[in-house]
Structures are given as structure tokens and as C-alpha cells.
Amino acid sequence: MRGKKGLLLGGLVLVTLGPLLILDNLDILSFKDTTWPLLLMAIGVGLFLINRKTLTGWVVGGIGVILFVVNFVIHFFPAFENWTFLVGPIILIIIGVLLLHRYYHGSHEPQP
């Protein structure tokens, strides 16, 4: 990933990381505990903007959204932490469903 595409992705990551670290240093938000999935979301958006035809941006960004929501819920509702062991398997299921959907509804060109 060179040239303009690398600049786009790198810029999105740095523009996301900078404010998150500032908020962490000011003790407003905790980067380690709650906001680091926003980086995955920024990377997902960058990958999507680079190539809209691939599933990678959706998967990376989607995982970031799921992890952010889980961390956000745990931060405000600590009782839900007992259910976090389900997050990893649910992410795997979602990725599997997306891959299967792409397989069955992707391009239907004849195979040689």
C-alpha cells in the first residue's frame, strides 16, 4: 500500500490516535480500557475508502464498532462484563457470515 492510499490510511490513523491520546493524558477517556477500538474503526474506514469492493474495511471497522460498544457498555454497566467472553466467538460468526454471503452473492462469472 504505497502512495496516496498509504497516506490516506496513515492520516486517518494518526488523526484518530492523536485526540484519543490527548483525552487519555487529560484523564477524560481511558485509551487502554475503552477507546482503542476507535483506531480499528478508523483503519476500517480507510480500507473501505481505498477499495470499496473488498470486505476488509467492513470487517476491520465492524470489529472496531463491536469492541467499542462492548467497552462502552462495560464502562457504564459493569454487570455486563460477565458476558464479554461471548464477544470473540460472535465476531468470528459475523466474519464467517459475511464471507459466506460474499461467496454466495459475489460475482457469478463462469469458472474456467
C-alpha positions as CSV (number, residue, x, y, z in Angstrom):
1,M,0.0,0.0,0.0
2,R,2.0,2.9,-1.3
3,G,1.4,6.4,-2.4
4,K,-1.9,8.2,-1.9
5,K,-3.6,5.1,-0.4
6,G,-1.0,4.8,2.3
7,L,-1.2,8.5,3.1
8,L,-4.9,8.2,3.5
9,L,-4.8,5.3,5.9
10,G,-1.8,6.7,7.8
11,G,-3.5,10.1,8.1
12,L,-6.8,8.6,9.4
13,V,-4.9,6.5,12.0
14,L,-2.9,9.5,13.2
15,V,-5.8,11.9,13.3
16,T,-7.7,9.3,15.3
17,L,-4.8,8.4,17.6
18,G,-3.8,11.9,18.5
19,P,-7.0,13.1,20.1
20,L,-7.5,9.7,21.8
21,L,-4.1,10.0,23.4
22,I,-4.8,13.6,24.4
23,L,-8.1,12.6,26.0
24,D,-6.3,9.8,27.8
25,N,-3.5,12.1,29.1
26,L,-6.1,14.5,30.4
27,D,-7.9,11.6,32.2
28,I,-11.1,12.3,30.2
29,L,-11.2,9.0,28.5
30,S,-9.2,5.9,29.0
31,F,-7.4,4.8,25.8
32,K,-6.4,1.5,27.3
33,D,-9.8,0.5,28.6
34,T,-12.4,2.0,26.3
35,T,-11.4,4.0,23.2
36,W,-8.7,2.0,21.4
37,P,-11.3,0.2,19.2
38,L,-11.8,3.6,17.5
39,L,-8.4,3.0,15.8
40,L,-9.8,-0.1,14.3
41,M,-12.8,1.9,13.1
42,A,-10.5,4.5,11.5
43,I,-8.5,1.8,9.8
44,G,-11.7,0.1,8.6
45,V,-12.9,3.5,7.1
46,G,-9.5,4.0,5.5
47,L,-9.5,0.5,4.0
48,F,-13.1,1.0,2.7
49,L,-12.2,4.3,1.1
50,I,-9.1,2.7,-0.5
51,N,-11.0,-0.2,-2.1
52,R,-14.8,-0.3,-1.7
53,K,-15.0,-3.7,-3.4
54,T,-13.2,-5.6,-0.7
55,L,-14.7,-6.9,2.6
56,T,-11.6,-6.0,4.6
57,G,-12.7,-2.4,5.5
58,W,-16.1,-3.6,6.7
59,V,-14.6,-6.4,8.8
60,V,-12.0,-4.3,10.5
61,G,-14.3,-1.4,11.0
62,G,-17.1,-3.7,12.2
63,I,-14.8,-5.4,14.8
64,G,-13.9,-1.9,16.0
65,V,-17.5,-0.9,16.4
66,I,-18.4,-4.1,18.2
67,L,-15.4,-3.8,20.6
68,F,-16.1,-0.1,21.2
69,V,-19.7,-0.8,22.0
70,V,-18.7,-3.6,24.4
71,N,-16.1,-1.5,26.2
72,F,-18.6,1.4,26.4
73,V,-21.3,-0.7,27.8
74,I,-18.9,-2.3,30.4
75,H,-17.7,1.1,31.4
76,F,-21.2,2.3,32.2
77,F,-22.8,-1.0,33.2
78,P,-20.1,-3.1,34.9
79,A,-22.5,-6.0,35.4
80,F,-22.3,-6.8,31.7
81,E,-18.7,-7.7,32.0
82,N,-19.7,-11.2,32.8
83,W,-20.9,-11.6,29.2
84,T,-17.7,-10.4,27.5
85,F,-16.4,-13.9,26.9
86,L,-19.0,-14.1,24.1
87,V,-17.6,-11.2,22.1
88,G,-14.8,-13.1,20.4
89,P,-17.0,-16.0,19.1
90,I,-19.7,-13.6,18.0
91,I,-17.1,-11.6,16.0
92,L,-15.9,-14.9,14.3
93,I,-19.5,-15.8,13.5
94,I,-20.2,-12.4,11.9
95,I,-17.0,-12.6,9.8
96,G,-18.0,-16.1,8.7
97,V,-21.5,-15.0,7.7
98,L,-20.0,-12.1,5.8
99,L,-17.6,-14.4,3.9
100,L,-20.4,-16.9,3.1
101,H,-22.6,-14.0,1.9
102,R,-19.8,-12.8,-0.3
103,Y,-19.3,-16.3,-1.6
104,Y,-22.9,-16.9,-2.5
105,H,-23.8,-13.4,-3.7
106,G,-20.5,-12.3,-5.2
107,S,-19.7,-12.3,-8.8
108,H,-21.3,-15.2,-10.7
109,E,-18.8,-15.4,-13.5
110,P,-18.4,-18.8,-15.1
111,Q,-15.4,-20.7,-13.7
112,P,-12.9,-21.9,-16.4
